[in-house]
Amino acid sequence: MADGPIAVRRPQRADARRNFDALLAAARDVFAERGADASLEEIAKRAGVGIGTLYRNFPARQDLFEAVYVEEINQLAAAAEAAASLPPWQALQAWLQRFVAYAVTKRAIIDVLNRDSEMFRSSRATMYAAGEPLMIRAQQAGEVRADASFDDVLRLVSGLTSAAFVDEEQRDRVLHFALDGIRAR
């Protein structure tokens, strides 16, 4: 489904679902810090579960990569929904700040994802369906340059994630500088 959340197979029992979610959060953080070759044992330990629980939920390493990626896309879609009630510029800016976190995770695992897969195509469609309306609304409100496309802005912000920053404050400042470039004058 291109314009809604992509299904992530979560366990039904509450405790199993908590473990699943903890594994996804830990994997996202560990992959962002250490890359796709990060230790699965470290992910399990950070999630507070045993390695058997990790393998029960994600029998293959690829399953974990894809689940982390899909979860990031679903969070981007949720961020767009949450930001939709904000004024146009603030909504776009809030979504792009969440996009930065997604881009850091994506950069860490992109080489192990199958870019020709249905999951990847659906994820891209979901991301565009979530964020592009915010950009269009900001353009219609005269807040964003008319000559900027959504793809242009995503590439601009994605490029920022390849740089190493001293801390999150510096990253946020640089993002602010970049976004100032797309503001309508």
Helices and strands as residue ranges (DSSP letters): H 14-34, H 40-47, H 51-57, H 61-83, H 88-109, G 110-112, H 118-140, H 150-160, H 168-180
